[in-house]
Amino acid sequence: MPFVPTVLRKSIKNQQIVGCDCCNNQVLYVLALWGIKVNPAERNRIVKTIITVLAAVVLSIVAGCNKPLSVNFQKDQPLRYEFTSSRDIEIDWNQQKDGVEAGRNKTEKISESMDMTVVYTPIGTDANGFTIIKADCLSVQARRNPDKLRQQDAVTHFAGRTFTLTVDRTGKMRDASQLGNLIREVGKQAFRQGSKQGRIKEPDMINDFVASQWFLWDSISSLGENAKEPSVGQSWKSKLSVTTPMVSREGRDVVYTLGEIRQTKKGAIAVIRSSYSLAKSVPNSWPMPYSGSFQMSGTFGFLRSYNYKGLQGEGEELFNIDTGRTEQYNQTYKLEADGSLPMAVGTKPMITITQKLSMKLVENR
């Protein structure tokens, strides 16, 4: 249809419906080929209508998806996700005191990882119209090298447990009380059983569980409830937690950027890229699994007074605009800190943590 480029080019450029006689003749010519006769008195009205429809179609294609990004929950349709969290920890015990080297090539390396499968099923709505989602933790596995635990990692106690979340259309959590209660309940399992030396906490990956569940759909919910769909290249900010083997509540400032929109057989995929830096503060609303006073076992039971020096990292998320769900994400960052040893003035071992977090939507089995 040779008239389309000419007509639409004029219409879009001038932001109004226009057409020269040449354009009108092309419209009438094509209509004649289709066997449609047009009354000359109605010619202008018909041409204007055709151009209006075609312009709307083309503009919608050029603009992409014009609706705000939002998560979509279909009642009783479960979504199965696999989560992985892993980190490599390096502690440099090379210490200098008064300019004299006290140690040489002394480093300690520790690795930790967690794999988890969770199924989310929308089961209804509350009085405000927010979606209630049931989350079933099907399996949780934890590994550590070297493994010196006296008991299994407490994070494995999430396996077989269920909790509900109430979220709005952006994925923002409106009620996560069951999740918070479960986190604190499992946190009690991190303490050594039958200890006669007071409360001793074993290493665990509970905060990795928190990072995977407390911040679901953060890239979308941080846009705001009334936000319009971001354009390619647009950025917005949020805050995520930092998972460490130490007992602390640290955060990372996040800058999300809509990198591109990919057209696939599964739908339009928003590629959301993110960059991370160390946050100066975190919300008090973030859950803490432990309470009271206690002593940590292992290496981090000796270190004190952590000073977090910096954090850098980046990530990428694939969000299906048409289905309203996250297909997958990958996040990587490096955290640098130092600590101190009791009764060792001037001694500050350097700690480097390389963290990886991922989530992937998988077919229900």
C-alpha positions, 0 to 999 in steps of 0.5 A: 500500500504505497500511500501509507508512508506518505500520508502517515509521515505528514500526519505524524510530523504535523501532529494532525490529520492532513493529506495533500491531493496526491495522498488523497488520490492514492487512498482512493486508488487503493480503495478502487483496487479493493472494489470500494466506490467512494462518493466524491462528496464523502472523499475528504471524510473517508480519507481523514478517517483512514489516516486517523486509524493508520496513524494511531496504529503506527504511533502505538508501534513506534512508542512501544508499550504505553502502559505503566509497568506493573506486575500481573497476578492471575488467581490460582496460577502458580509461578515457580522461581529458583533463587541462588545466592553465593559469595566468596569471602577473603580475609586478609590478615596481613597486618601492619603495626607501627610500620612493621609487617606482622604477617605475610601472605596470610589470607583466609578464604570462605565460600557460601551458597544457597539454592532455593525454590519457591512457588507463588500462587495468587489466592485472592484479594483483600478489602483494598483490592490488593493481591494476596499471594501464597508462597511455598518454599519447596526446597532450600539447600546451603553449602559452605567451604570450609564447613565447620558448623556443628548443626545444619544451616538455619536457612534450611528451616525455611524448606516446607514453610508457607507464608502469604504476601499482600501486594499492589499492582506494582509489586509493592508489599502492603502486608509482609507480616507473615514473612517477617514473623517467619524470618524471626522464627527461623532466626532462632534456629541459628543458635547453638543448641544445648550450649552452656556458654550462653547464646552462640550463633552459628553462621547462616544464610538467613539474610540471603533468604531475606534478600530474595523475598523481601525485595521481590519486584523492587525494580517495578514497585520503586517506580511508584504507583502512579508512575508512567512507563519509563522510556528507554534510557530513563533511570530511577532509584531504590535501595536493596539489602547487602548480604554478609556473613556478619550480623549487620543491617547494610544496604546498597543504593540502586540506580535502575535504568531501562536499557531496552525493550526486546520483542520476543515470542514470549512478549515485550521484555523490558531489560532493566539494568542496575548499578550499586553503591554503598548506602549510608542508611537503611530503613528500620523496617527491614527485618532482622532475624536475631534479637538479644545479645549473643556471641558468634562462632567461627572467624566472625566471632573474633572480629569486631567494629566493622567499617564498610569502605565501599561497594560496587556492582551491577545487575540485569533483570528481564521483565515481561511487560505483556505478562507482568512478571519477572523472567529472571535477574542477576546481580553481582557486587563486591563489598570491602570492609575491615574489622578489628580484633579484641586487645589488638590495637591497630590490627585491621584485617581486610574483608572482601566479599564478592556476592552473586544473586539470581532468580529465574522463572521456571516451568511448573512441574 
